[in-house]
Amino acid sequence: MSQPARARRRFLYMLALGGLAPAWIHAAEDAGEAATEAGDETARRLVARADAIRFPRESFQTDITVTNFSNGEAGEKRKYRVLSRGNENTIVMTMEPASERGQALLMRGRDLWIFMPSVSQPVRLSLAQRLTGQVANGDLARANFAGDYEPTLAGTDSVDGTAAQVMDLKAVDRGVTYARVKYWVAEKDGRPLKAEFYALSGRLLKTCRYEAFRELAGRLRPTRLVLEDALKQGESSVLEYETMTLRDLPERIFSREYLRRLN
């Protein structure tokens, strides 16, 4: 809410306390609050729908290739296998390069650890730390916008000619990957189209485009994500989802004690 809007609300509130506010003011305030609540609920539904398009709600396994680019030139390429259960428990295993095979990230809720064969105990990490290129740990380990952010409708726009609803997502606490996300989803079918990721300071960190929709794990999903660094021109990473299959994953594997057994 803007400063002028806050001032107006305080003024009307003081009038109401003094019994001076006419009925139309109360009615207008009630209508405004109801409209805001309805808009927020619409935004929540849109975010949850886009989450379900990006990834299954059920347990699943997906293989991801990440290619880092600098000024259009392809550089380092890495491969990961992600095991996810219910959007809260995730394991990210490094498959390539061979020198790092055996490393694994474990996420339970918003708690994240890394296991390295050369270290006896898993080490605690932040979701916001870089994994590779423009990809943060949380970009692979957690994709639960509906659970991590409080969304509000911010208007309409178009992305490459596709009509879109625009939302502002504010982090529910500091434990999530980004402090704020600006999110575009298609008006017609709720597909995610674009996102901008911001730091707590308000600085734009990177943008993401969701592309190459095709059927994976039973429905149409984006299989190519292009992440562009907003701070270093020409730096980007491309995530490609090669396979995605529903898989029954027992909760016991999502534990620090179990990580060694996965490899």
C-alpha positions, -999 to +999 in steps of 0.1 A: +000+000+000+014+035-010+021+062+016-009+084+004-032+054+007-020+047+042-025+083+052-060+084+038-069+052+057-055+066+089-076+098+084-108+079+078-101+056+108-097+087+130-130+100+117-147+067+125-133+067+160-148+100+166-182+089+152-178+114+123-174+091+094-206+088+073-219+053+063-206+056+027-170+058+040-174+026+060-190+009+030-163+021+007-136+008+031-153-026+035-157-029-003-120-020-008-109-046+017-131-073+002-118-065-033-082-068-020-089-101-004-106-114-035-076-103-056-051-119-033-071-152-034-071-150-072-033-145-071-029-175-048-048-197-071-028-185-102+005-192-084-006-226-072-018-235-107+015-224-123+034-244-097+014-275-107+023-269-143+060-265-136+062-297-115+039-326-104+023-324-070+031-361-067+066-376-061+087-375-092+122-378-107+137-355-133+170-352-151+183-316-158+211-303-179+224-268-171+245-250-197+262-217-187+267-190-213+290-160-215+284-135-243+265-161-263+293-187-260+284-220-244+307-229-215+304-253-186+277-279-188+264-298-158+238-326-152+217-332-122+191-357-111+163-344-089+141-365-066+112-346-052+084-356-028+054-333-022+073-300-029+088-301+006+114-329+004+140-328-025+174-344-033+196-330-061+223-353-072+252-342-093+257-366-123+282-346-143+310-335-143+324-369-132+348-352-107+317-340-087+296-371-091+284-382-056+277-347-044+240-343-033+218-315-020+191-324+005+162-301+012+136-307+039+111-279+041+134-249+037+164-265+053+192-274+029+224-294+033+251-305+009+267-339+011+303-344-004+320-378-004+352-361+009+335-346+039+322-368+068+291-347+076+266-328+055+271-290+055+242-265+059+236-242+029+214-213+019+188-217-008+200-184-023+236-195-028+248-202-063+249-238-074+262-231-109+261-201-133+229-182-127+213-212-109+208-209-072+204-239-049+168-231-045+161-230-082+166-268-084+159-279-048+127-259-042+101-246-066+072-240-043+062-204-050+027-209-035+042-219-002+071-195-001+055-162-012+025-141-006+012-130-040-009-100-051-022-091-085-002-063-101-020-059-135-019-073-170+008-074-197+019-095-226+050-118-230+059-124-267+023-117-277+007-138-250-017-120-227-006-124-191-015-117-155+013-101-136+018-107-099+041-095-071+053-122-048+068-112-015+087-138+006+069-150+037+103-150+055+140-147+049+145-184+045+133-185+009+155-182-022+145-146-032+130-117-013+106-108-041+095-122-075+076-105-102+057-133-121+039-134-154+014-163-161-007-167-192-043-155-189-056-183-210-042-214-194-021-203-163+012-213-178+043-196-163+059-173-189+084-151-171+098-142-137+120-115-123+139-123-091+149-095-066+171-092-036+160-078-002+175-045-013+152-043-042+179-050-068+170-071-098+191-102-097+180-122-128+152-129-151+138-162-162+118-172-192+098-205-193+100-220-228+096-252-249+064-266-234+059-302-240+043-332-222+062-345-193+048-366-164+013-365-178+009-328-187+023-299-207+052-283-188+081-259-196+112-279-204+136-250-210+143-222-186+165-193-196+181-175-167+197-141-175+220-123-150+207-088-144+241-077-129+265-091-155+255-085-190+259-115-213+259-140-185+231-166-186+222-202-179+198-226-196+181-254-177+167-282-199+144-309-184+152-340-204+130-365-186+104-363-158+086-394-144+063-400-115+080-422-090+070-434-056+097-420-032+095-430+004+101-403+030+130-422+046+154-414+017+151-377+024+174-377+054+210-368+060+218-403+071+205-417+038+225-394+015+255-417+013+234-446+002+221-428-028+254-430-047 
